[in-house]
Amino acid sequence: MQAWGALAQGRFTGRQETPQERAAAELLAVLAERKQVTPETVLLWWLQRHPARIAPVIGTSDPARIRACGQAVGRPPELDHEEWYALWIAARGKPLP
């Protein structure tokens, strides 16, 4: 399965519009700092750890954005289960059922 718009048009890494997007962006920033990578890398790792085995598709012509995603290439996702679920819950704005 491929994720079209894998970076969510920047909603989690630059232009948040909802409280859920702001919460997810804040958590992404914390995880990125902790792991010394970009928030885009953490977002791509989240997709790669999804049980559906999602393959992210990066659709940007912005060189800075491409570089920000580069840390996710060629290394396994460094998110544990707790971090993965915390991002999911933050983006949903409510607990999982």
VOVEX-51616 format. One record per atom (N, C-alpha, C): chain; x, y, z. Coordinates in Angstrom, 2 decimals, always signed. Layout:
N
+------+---------+---------+---------+
| unit |      c1 |      c2 |      c3 |
+------+---------+---------+---------+
|    A |       X |       Y |       Z |
...
+------+---------+---------+---------+
END
This chain:
97
+------+---------+---------+---------+
| unit |      c1 |      c2 |      c3 |
+------+---------+---------+---------+
|    A |   +0.85 |   -1.16 |   +0.00 |
|    A |   +0.00 |   +0.00 |   +0.00 |
|    A |   +0.90 |   +1.24 |   +0.00 |
|    A |   +0.52 |   +2.24 |   -0.78 |
|    A |   +1.27 |   +3.48 |   -0.82 |
|    A |   +0.46 |   +4.61 |   -0.21 |
|    A |   +1.16 |   +5.50 |   +0.48 |
|    A |   +0.51 |   +6.67 |   +1.09 |
|    A |   +0.72 |   +7.87 |   +0.18 |
|    A |   -0.33 |   +8.31 |   -0.46 |
|    A |   -0.27 |   +9.52 |   -1.27 |
|    A |   -0.38 |  +10.70 |   -0.31 |
|    A |   +0.47 |  +11.68 |   -0.46 |
|    A |   +0.44 |  +12.81 |   +0.47 |
|    A |   +0.96 |  +12.39 |   +1.83 |
|    A |   +2.05 |  +11.63 |   +1.84 |
|    A |   +2.58 |  +11.04 |   +3.06 |
|    A |   +2.92 |  +12.07 |   +4.14 |
|    A |   +3.23 |  +13.28 |   +3.74 |
|    A |   +3.59 |  +14.32 |   +4.72 |
|    A |   +2.39 |  +15.20 |   +5.07 |
|    A |   +1.21 |  +14.82 |   +4.61 |
|    A |   -0.05 |  +15.50 |   +4.96 |
|    A |   -0.02 |  +16.99 |   +4.66 |
|    A |   +0.60 |  +17.34 |   +3.54 |
|    A |   +0.67 |  +18.74 |   +3.11 |
|    A |   +1.21 |  +19.67 |   +4.21 |
|    A |   +2.07 |  +19.13 |   +5.05 |
|    A |   +2.70 |  +19.93 |   +6.11 |
|    A |   +1.87 |  +20.14 |   +7.35 |
|    A |   +0.72 |  +19.48 |   +7.45 |
|    A |   -0.16 |  +19.70 |   +8.60 |
|    A |   +0.46 |  +19.28 |   +9.93 |
|    A |   +1.44 |  +18.39 |   +9.88 |
|    A |   +2.07 |  +17.96 |  +11.13 |
|    A |   +3.49 |  +18.48 |  +11.28 |
|    A |   +3.97 |  +19.19 |  +10.27 |
|    A |   +5.35 |  +19.68 |  +10.31 |
|    A |   +5.47 |  +21.16 |   +9.98 |
|    A |   +4.38 |  +21.89 |   +9.92 |
|    A |   +4.52 |  +23.30 |   +9.59 |
|    A |   +3.27 |  +24.14 |   +9.65 |
|    A |   +2.19 |  +23.67 |   +9.13 |
|    A |   +0.97 |  +24.51 |   +9.09 |
|    A |   -0.21 |  +23.77 |   +9.72 |
|    A |   -0.28 |  +23.83 |  +11.01 |
|    A |   -1.36 |  +23.15 |  +11.72 |
|    A |   -2.62 |  +24.01 |  +11.69 |
|    A |   -3.76 |  +23.34 |  +11.51 |
|    A |   -5.03 |  +24.04 |  +11.44 |
|    A |   -6.00 |  +23.63 |  +12.53 |
|    A |   -5.78 |  +22.48 |  +13.16 |
|    A |   -6.70 |  +22.00 |  +14.19 |
|    A |   -5.93 |  +21.70 |  +15.47 |
|    A |   -6.63 |  +21.59 |  +16.58 |
|    A |   -5.94 |  +21.22 |  +17.83 |
|    A |   -5.23 |  +19.87 |  +17.73 |
|    A |   -5.83 |  +18.92 |  +17.02 |
|    A |   -5.21 |  +17.61 |  +16.86 |
|    A |   -3.91 |  +17.72 |  +16.06 |
|    A |   -3.92 |  +18.53 |  +15.02 |
|    A |   -2.72 |  +18.72 |  +14.22 |
|    A |   -1.62 |  +19.39 |  +15.04 |
|    A |   -2.00 |  +20.36 |  +15.88 |
|    A |   -1.01 |  +21.02 |  +16.74 |
|    A |   -0.42 |  +20.04 |  +17.75 |
|    A |   -1.27 |  +19.21 |  +18.35 |
|    A |   -0.80 |  +18.21 |  +19.33 |
|    A |   +0.15 |  +17.22 |  +18.66 |
|    A |   -0.22 |  +16.74 |  +17.48 |
|    A |   +0.64 |  +15.79 |  +16.76 |
|    A |   +1.96 |  +16.46 |  +16.37 |
|    A |   +1.91 |  +17.71 |  +15.92 |
|    A |   +3.13 |  +18.43 |  +15.53 |
|    A |   +4.05 |  +18.63 |  +16.72 |
|    A |   +3.48 |  +18.93 |  +17.88 |
|    A |   +4.30 |  +19.10 |  +19.09 |
|    A |   +4.98 |  +17.78 |  +19.47 |
|    A |   +4.24 |  +16.69 |  +19.40 |
|    A |   +4.82 |  +15.39 |  +19.72 |
|    A |   +5.88 |  +15.00 |  +18.68 |
|    A |   +5.61 |  +15.26 |  +17.41 |
|    A |   +6.60 |  +15.00 |  +16.36 |
|    A |   +7.90 |  +15.75 |  +16.65 |
|    A |   +7.78 |  +17.01 |  +17.04 |
|    A |   +8.96 |  +17.83 |  +17.32 |
|    A |   +9.75 |  +17.25 |  +18.49 |
|    A |   +9.06 |  +16.80 |  +19.53 |
|    A |   +9.73 |  +16.22 |  +20.70 |
|    A |  +10.46 |  +14.93 |  +20.30 |
|    A |   +9.77 |  +14.07 |  +19.55 |
|    A |  +10.39 |  +12.81 |  +19.13 |
|    A |  +11.57 |  +13.06 |  +18.19 |
|    A |  +11.42 |  +14.02 |  +17.29 |
|    A |  +12.51 |  +14.34 |  +16.37 |
|    A |  +13.74 |  +14.84 |  +17.11 |
|    A |  +13.53 |  +15.69 |  +18.09 |
|    A |  +14.65 |  +16.19 |  +18.87 |
|    A |  +15.32 |  +15.05 |  +19.66 |
|    A |  +14.49 |  +14.22 |  +20.25 |
|    A |  +15.01 |  +13.09 |  +21.04 |
|    A |  +15.85 |  +12.14 |  +20.17 |
|    A |  +15.40 |  +11.93 |  +18.93 |
|    A |  +16.07 |  +10.97 |  +18.05 |
|    A |  +17.07 |  +11.65 |  +17.11 |
|    A |  +17.18 |  +12.98 |  +17.21 |
|    A |  +18.10 |  +13.78 |  +16.40 |
|    A |  +17.88 |  +13.60 |  +14.91 |
|    A |  +16.60 |  +13.70 |  +14.53 |
|    A |  +16.19 |  +13.65 |  +13.13 |
|    A |  +15.17 |  +14.76 |  +12.90 |
|    A |  +14.68 |  +14.89 |  +11.69 |
|    A |  +13.67 |  +15.89 |  +11.38 |
|    A |  +12.27 |  +15.37 |  +11.71 |
|    A |  +11.31 |  +16.27 |  +11.94 |
|    A |   +9.92 |  +15.81 |  +12.15 |
|    A |   +9.40 |  +15.02 |  +10.95 |
|    A |   +9.82 |  +15.40 |   +9.74 |
|    A |   +9.39 |  +14.66 |   +8.55 |
|    A |   +9.85 |  +13.22 |   +8.61 |
|    A |  +11.06 |  +13.00 |   +9.11 |
|    A |  +11.58 |  +11.64 |   +9.25 |
|    A |  +10.73 |  +10.83 |  +10.21 |
|    A |  +10.38 |  +11.42 |  +11.34 |
|    A |   +9.54 |  +10.72 |  +12.32 |
|    A |   +8.19 |  +10.38 |  +11.69 |
|    A |   +7.61 |  +11.30 |  +10.94 |
|    A |   +6.33 |  +11.05 |  +10.28 |
|    A |   +6.45 |   +9.90 |   +9.29 |
|    A |   +7.52 |   +9.87 |   +8.53 |
|    A |   +7.72 |   +8.77 |   +7.58 |
|    A |   +7.95 |   +7.45 |   +8.31 |
|    A |   +8.67 |   +7.49 |   +9.42 |
|    A |   +8.85 |   +6.28 |  +10.22 |
|    A |   +7.51 |   +5.77 |  +10.71 |
|    A |   +6.62 |   +6.69 |  +11.11 |
|    A |   +5.30 |   +6.28 |  +11.61 |
|    A |   +4.58 |   +5.49 |  +10.52 |
|    A |   +4.61 |   +6.02 |   +9.30 |
|    A |   +3.95 |   +5.32 |   +8.20 |
|    A |   +4.58 |   +3.96 |   +7.93 |
|    A |   +5.90 |   +3.90 |   +7.99 |
|    A |   +6.60 |   +2.66 |   +7.69 |
|    A |   +6.35 |   +1.59 |   +8.76 |
|    A |   +6.02 |   +1.99 |   +9.98 |
|    A |   +5.74 |   +1.01 |  +11.05 |
|    A |   +4.27 |   +0.61 |  +11.10 |
|    A |   +3.45 |   +1.21 |  +10.27 |
|    A |   +2.02 |   +0.89 |  +10.25 |
|    A |   +1.85 |   -0.59 |   +9.90 |
|    A |   +0.91 |   -1.27 |  +10.55 |
|    A |   +0.70 |   -2.70 |  +10.27 |
|    A |   +0.36 |   -3.01 |   +8.82 |
|    A |   -0.16 |   -2.04 |   +8.07 |
|    A |   -0.51 |   -2.26 |   +6.67 |
|    A |   +0.71 |   -2.20 |   +5.76 |
|    A |   +1.89 |   -1.95 |   +6.34 |
|    A |   +3.15 |   -1.88 |   +5.58 |
|    A |   +3.09 |   -0.80 |   +4.50 |
|    A |   +2.76 |   +0.38 |   +4.92 |
|    A |   +2.59 |   +1.52 |   +4.01 |
|    A |   +3.94 |   +1.96 |   +3.46 |
|    A |   +3.97 |   +2.21 |   +2.17 |
|    A |   +5.16 |   +2.76 |   +1.51 |
|    A |   +4.87 |   +4.24 |   +1.22 |
|    A |   +5.54 |   +5.15 |   +1.91 |
|    A |   +5.26 |   +6.57 |   +1.69 |
|    A |   +5.70 |   +7.04 |   +0.30 |
|    A |   +4.92 |   +7.93 |   -0.28 |
|    A |   +5.25 |   +8.58 |   -1.54 |
|    A |   +5.49 |  +10.04 |   -1.23 |
|    A |   +6.68 |  +10.53 |   -1.51 |
|    A |   +7.02 |  +11.92 |   -1.26 |
|    A |   +6.78 |  +12.69 |   -2.54 |
|    A |   +5.90 |  +13.66 |   -2.48 |
|    A |   +5.57 |  +14.45 |   -3.66 |
|    A |   +5.86 |  +15.92 |   -3.44 |
|    A |   +7.12 |  +16.29 |   -3.51 |
|    A |   +7.49 |  +17.68 |   -3.33 |
|    A |   +8.62 |  +18.02 |   -4.27 |
|    A |   +8.68 |  +19.28 |   -4.64 |
|    A |   +9.80 |  +19.75 |   -5.45 |
|    A |  +10.69 |  +20.69 |   -4.64 |
|    A |  +10.38 |  +20.84 |   -3.37 |
|    A |  +11.13 |  +21.71 |   -2.48 |
|    A |  +12.37 |  +20.98 |   -1.98 |
|    A |  +13.57 |  +21.43 |   -2.37 |
|    A |  +14.80 |  +20.73 |   -1.96 |
|    A |  +14.95 |  +20.62 |   -0.44 |
|    A |  +14.53 |  +21.62 |   +0.30 |
|    A |  +14.64 |  +21.57 |   +1.77 |
|    A |  +13.74 |  +20.46 |   +2.31 |
|    A |  +12.57 |  +20.31 |   +1.75 |
|    A |  +11.64 |  +19.26 |   +2.19 |
|    A |  +12.18 |  +17.87 |   +1.85 |
|    A |  +12.79 |  +17.76 |   +0.67 |
|    A |  +13.39 |  +16.48 |   +0.28 |
|    A |  +14.52 |  +16.13 |   +1.23 |
|    A |  +15.39 |  +17.09 |   +1.57 |
|    A |  +16.48 |  +16.84 |   +2.52 |
|    A |  +15.92 |  +16.44 |   +3.89 |
|    A |  +14.83 |  +17.08 |   +4.31 |
|    A |  +14.23 |  +16.77 |   +5.61 |
|    A |  +13.74 |  +15.32 |   +5.67 |
|    A |  +13.37 |  +14.77 |   +4.53 |
|    A |  +12.89 |  +13.39 |   +4.47 |
|    A |  +14.03 |  +12.39 |   +4.32 |
|    A |  +15.19 |  +12.88 |   +3.94 |
|    A |  +16.31 |  +12.00 |   +3.61 |
|    A |  +16.78 |  +11.12 |   +4.75 |
|    A |  +16.59 |  +11.56 |   +5.99 |
|    A |  +17.06 |  +10.75 |   +7.12 |
|    A |  +16.24 |   +9.47 |   +7.29 |
|    A |  +15.08 |   +9.41 |   +6.69 |
|    A |  +14.24 |   +8.21 |   +6.81 |
|    A |  +14.63 |   +7.12 |   +5.82 |
|    A |  +15.47 |   +7.48 |   +4.85 |
|    A |  +15.85 |   +6.54 |   +3.79 |
|    A |  +17.01 |   +5.67 |   +4.26 |
|    A |  +16.88 |   +4.39 |   +4.04 |
|    A |  +17.98 |   +3.48 |   +4.30 |
|    A |  +18.23 |   +3.12 |   +5.75 |
|    A |  +17.32 |   +3.50 |   +6.63 |
|    A |  +17.46 |   +3.07 |   +8.03 |
|    A |  +16.10 |   +2.68 |   +8.55 |
|    A |  +16.06 |   +1.69 |   +9.40 |
|    A |  +14.76 |   +1.23 |   +9.90 |
|    A |  +14.11 |   +2.28 |  +10.80 |
|    A |  +12.79 |   +2.29 |  +10.82 |
|    A |  +12.09 |   +3.23 |  +11.69 |
|    A |  +12.49 |   +3.05 |  +13.16 |
|    A |  +12.78 |   +4.15 |  +13.81 |
|    A |  +13.22 |   +4.12 |  +15.21 |
|    A |  +12.12 |   +4.59 |  +16.15 |
|    A |  +10.92 |   +4.09 |  +15.95 |
|    A |   +9.81 |   +4.39 |  +16.85 |
|    A |   +9.41 |   +3.11 |  +17.56 |
|    A |   +9.25 |   +3.19 |  +18.87 |
|    A |   +8.74 |   +2.01 |  +19.57 |
|    A |   +7.21 |   +2.05 |  +19.56 |
|    A |   +6.58 |   +1.02 |  +20.07 |
|    A |   +5.11 |   +0.93 |  +20.03 |
|    A |   +4.45 |   +2.09 |  +20.76 |
|    A |   +4.99 |   +2.46 |  +21.92 |
|    A |   +4.39 |   +3.55 |  +22.69 |
|    A |   +4.44 |   +4.87 |  +21.94 |
|    A |   +5.57 |   +5.15 |  +21.30 |
|    A |   +5.70 |   +6.39 |  +20.52 |
|    A |   +4.76 |   +6.37 |  +19.32 |
|    A |   +4.67 |   +5.22 |  +18.65 |
|    A |   +3.81 |   +5.08 |  +17.48 |
|    A |   +2.35 |   +5.35 |  +17.85 |
|    A |   +1.89 |   +4.71 |  +18.91 |
|    A |   +0.50 |   +4.90 |  +19.35 |
|    A |   +0.26 |   +6.31 |  +19.87 |
|    A |   +1.24 |   +6.90 |  +20.53 |
|    A |   +1.09 |   +8.28 |  +21.03 |
|    A |   +0.86 |   +9.25 |  +19.87 |
|    A |   +1.56 |   +9.05 |  +18.77 |
|    A |   +1.34 |   +9.91 |  +17.60 |
|    A |   -0.04 |   +9.69 |  +17.01 |
|    A |   -0.46 |   +8.45 |  +16.94 |
|    A |   -1.79 |   +8.15 |  +16.40 |
|    A |   -2.86 |   +8.82 |  +17.25 |
|    A |   -2.75 |   +8.68 |  +18.55 |
|    A |   -3.74 |   +9.26 |  +19.46 |
|    A |   -3.72 |  +10.79 |  +19.37 |
|    A |   -2.53 |  +11.38 |  +19.31 |
|    A |   -2.43 |  +12.84 |  +19.20 |
|    A |   -3.10 |  +13.34 |  +17.92 |
|    A |   -2.88 |  +12.67 |  +16.82 |
|    A |   -3.47 |  +13.09 |  +15.54 |
|    A |   -4.99 |  +12.89 |  +15.51 |
|    A |   -5.48 |  +11.85 |  +16.18 |
|    A |   -6.93 |  +11.60 |  +16.24 |
|    A |   -7.63 |  +12.54 |  +17.18 |
|    A |   -6.92 |  +12.95 |  +18.22 |
|    A |   -7.54 |  +13.82 |  +19.22 |
|    A |   -8.40 |  +13.10 |  +20.24 |
|    A |   -8.33 |  +11.78 |  +20.23 |
|    A |   -9.08 |  +10.98 |  +21.20 |
|    A |   -8.44 |   +9.62 |  +21.30 |
|    A |   -8.67 |   +8.91 |  +22.40 |
|    A |   -8.06 |   +7.59 |  +22.58 |
|    A |   -8.55 |   +6.59 |  +21.55 |
|    A |   -7.75 |   +5.56 |  +21.38 |
|    A |   -8.18 |   +4.47 |  +20.51 |
|    A |   -9.24 |   +3.63 |  +21.20 |
|    A |  -10.13 |   +3.02 |  +20.42 |
|    A |  -11.17 |   +2.19 |  +21.05 |
|    A |  -10.61 |   +0.95 |  +21.68 |
+------+---------+---------+---------+
END
